[in-house]
Amino acid sequence: MAWIKKTFKFLGILLGILLVAAVAIYFIYNEPLPEVKKGEDASDLVEKIQKAINQTAWDNTHFVEWSFRGDHHYIWDKQRHLVSVKWGENTVLLNANNKTGVVYQDSVKLQDRGQINELVNTAYTYFINDAFWFNAPAQIAGDDRKLEVVKMPDSTNALLVTYLSGGVTPGDSYLWILDETGLPKAWKMWTSIIPVGGIETSWEEWTTLSTGAKVATKHDGGMLQIPIENIKAYQTMEEGKWQNDIFAELVNQ
């Protein structure tokens, strides 16, 4: 039929336009990894960031809660690496150490092992990504990271961090752009899930938690907007008693 031919012709033209647009966006916005200052020790920049965010206070925080983009809701026992992950009808009590957990849908505990494993894996992937956006500056130091210094056009130094292992996408690189105190203002990303290298998002609207640690509550990347909301923190297990109680089933299983 003629209308079918016209429809396929229209779809072909539309696909061609989208393909040309995607190629244009790639060549316009894609950046290679920046050149690093050879032989430059990055430890001073790392220490400057850690001081600005109060790394010690973050390390000593026992529980932290937050919402990621209004969709994923977390209670994280940082000391034991246990996490409550809620999205939609699902609640997963996750042991992030070994990717096991207990799953509820609409408050009903699931028994089907295949369904449990699928939702536990989904919760783990959400958590790794969202916790990184929540406080990636606190995850800069480590044996499996390559830390290098990059000189910016304004002659300031930025920190290039490449994660050699761990997480869900090892090999990703992030260039931290800092203010004069060492507090991150933005980062540029070279990641496996974003085909365009050097995409920049802000780290802004910093707030100080009750434990003394600092976290950014807004990431602005133009079309990519990531708010971090409903943040609460507890220094000790006694302060977060209710939060501790929700993990009792996970610990005792």
C-alpha positions, 0 to 999 in steps of 0.5 A: 500500500502507498501509505505503508511505503510513505511511512517507511520512507518517513521513518528512514528519513527520520532515522537518517536525520537522527544518525547525522545529529548523533554523529555531529554531537559526537564530533562537536562535543566529544573530548579526548582524555586531557594530557596529564603533568608527567611526574606530578604527585597528585597527593596534595590535590587529594588531601586538599579535597579530603580536607574540604569535604571533611573526609574523616567525618564521612568515614566516621558516619555510620548511617546516611539516608538520601533520595536520588532524583526522587526515584531511588531512596536509600538507607546506608549502613556505611560501616557494615555496607548494608543498604535499604534500596527502595524504588517503585513497589520494591524494597531490597535489603541489600548486603553490598559485600556479597550482593545478597539480600531480602526483597519485598514488593508492596510489603510482601516478602518474595520467595522466588529465588530467580526474582529475588536475584534479579531485584538484588542485582538491580538494587546493587547496580542502582546503589553503586551508581547513586552512591557514587553521585552522592559522594564520589569525592570521598571515593577518590583515594584507593589502591585501584585508582590512578591519580594524575594532575591536569593543568587547566586553561586557567592554570589551576590544577585539576585531578584526573581519577581513573578507576582501574577496578571495582564498581560496575564500570571499571576503567572510567575516568573523572576530571575533578575541577576544584575551587580555591579551597579544594571543594569540587565545582564540577567534573568531566566524565569519560565513561563506558556508558556515555559515548561522548567523552568530557561531558561536564556536570556541576557539583554544587549546593554543598551542605554539611551533614550533622556528622560534619561531612560535606556533600553536594546536593545538585548536579547540573549537566544541562539536559542532565539534572540530578538532585540529591534530596532527603539527606540525613546522617547519624554518627553512631549506631545508637543515633541511628537505632531505627535505621539499624533495626531495619537490617536485623532480618538481613543480618540474621538470615 
